[in-house]
């Protein structure tokens, strides 16, 4: 896919991949110094590049009240669950700086999920379906990573996380090589 459609990639793709590779390289040394926290910061920055690329495809259109209410209900529910998760893992975190880094990391992950939802509801294109699949797989992979880090370390959790991360890399490539075309849906509004 890369060689056939390499003109479809942009700067955000290369920045996301570069920061992700750097974070995975630093994750090897997570026992040394503050490399675990630095890895989280670099991953959070890489998610910002995905968010910036997705916002380039937003086309604002009028939304009915039901969709507006649904969007804010989903955002509110996910924000509540995000803050519950952050407050629960603070018990296991020793320092305030690490807690702040996890908060920044999860806020970026939540912003990625909200951006994916808005992009999908705004576009209904094939590209937006790949992006929302990418965002969901990244969120689930990070939840499984935290499950292995904070609660119980099990090989099945690590295998599941690895499989989901592999799937997210496939969705990433499909997102960047797909051109923006709207799906042909019936207008129910």
N, C-alpha and C positions, 0 to 999 in steps of 0.2 A: 504494500500500500504506500509505503514511504516513497519508493522510487517512481511509482506511477503517478502519484498526485502530490509530489513535493511542493508544487506551487501553491497548494491550498494551506500549507502551514504558515504561521505568522510568528511574530516575535514573542507573543504570549505563550505559544506552544514551546518554543525553545527555552524561555525563561522558566516555565513550569517544570519541564523535564530536567533542566540544569539544577534547579534548586532541590528537586526531589532526589536526584542522584547524589547531590552533596549531603543531603540529610540522611540518606541511607548509608553513605560512607561513614558519616560521623556516628551513626547509630551503632556501628561496630565497636566503638570505644565508649559506650554508654556508662561503663563503670568508672571511667577516668573523669576527673574534674567535674565540669558542668556540661559535658557533651550531650547528655539526655535533654537538658533544657534548651541548649542551643539547637538541637535537632528539632524540637517542637517549634521553636521560633522560625526556623528555616522552612519547615513544612507549612506553617501558618502563612508565611509570605508567599509560598508557592500557590496556595489556595487563592490569594488575592489576585494573582495573574489570571486564574480561571474566571474569577468573578468579573474582572475587567473585560475579558474577552466576551463573556456572555452578555454584558450590558451593552456592548456594541451592537447587538442584534435586537435589542428591545425596540419595538414600535408601539408607542402608546396609542391605544384606541379606547373608545368608550366601553365601559364595563357596566353590566347591570348590577343592581344592588345585591342580588344573591351572590354573584361572584366576588364582589367587593367584601361582603360579610364573610364568605367562605375563606378568602385569602387572609383576612385579618384574624379569623378564628384559628386557622392553621398556624399562622405566625405566632400568635399568642400562646397557643398550646405548646408549640416547639420551644419557645422562649422559656416558658415555665419549666418544661422538662429539662432543658439545658441548665438552668440555674439549680434545679434539684440535683442534677448529676454533679455539677461543680461543687455544690455545698457538701455532697456526700463524699467526694474524693478528697476534700480538704482534710478530712480526718486522717487520711493516709499520707498526706504531704507534710514534710517537716518544716520548710521555710516559707515565708511570705512571698519571696521572689518567685519560687517555683509555683506557688498558688496563683500568682499574677500571670505567669507565663501560660499556665493551663487555662486560665480564664480567657486570655487573649486568643489562645489556640482554639478554644471551643466557640468563642464569639465569631472567629473567622469561619469555622466549620458550619456554624449556624447561618451565617451570612451566605455561605455557599449554597446551603439547602434552600434558603428563602429566594436567592437569585435563581436557582434552578426552577423553583415552583412558579415564580413570576414569569420567567422566560417561557416555560411550558404553557402556562395559562394564557400568555400573551401571543404565542406564536402557533402552537399545535403543529410545528414542522417536524420533519424527521431529525433535523439537527438538534432541536430542543429535546426530543425524546432521548437522543444519545447523551445530551448534557445532564438531564435529570437522572438517567441511569448511572452516569458517572458520579454525580453528586451523592446519590443514595448508596452506591457501593463504597465510596470513600467514607461516608459517615458510618456505615456498618463495620467496615474494616477497622476504623478507629475505635469504635465501641468494643469490638473484640480485642483489640490491642490493650485497651484499658482494663478489660476483664482479666486478661492474662497478667497485667502489671499489678493491679491493685487487689483483686479478689482471689483468684486461684490460677495457678499456672498449670495448664494442661496442654498436652500435645494436640488434642483435637481442636482446641481454640486457636492454636497457632496455625494449624493446617487450614482451618476455615478462613482465618484472616488472610493467609497467603493466596488461597483460591479466589477470594473476593478481590484482593489487590490485583491479581492477574486479570480478572474480569474488568476491573476499572481501567487498566492500561489499554485493553481492547476498546472500551467505550471512549477513552481519550482519543485514540487514533481515529476511530469512526467519527467522533465529533469534529475533529479538525479537518478531515478529508471530505466531509459531506458539505455540499453547498446548501445555502438557505433557500428552501422551497417549501411553501405552505402546503399542508395536506388538504386534500379535497374533502371537507366535512360539510354536512348539512348544517345550515344556520338555524339553531333552535331558539335563538333569542329574539 
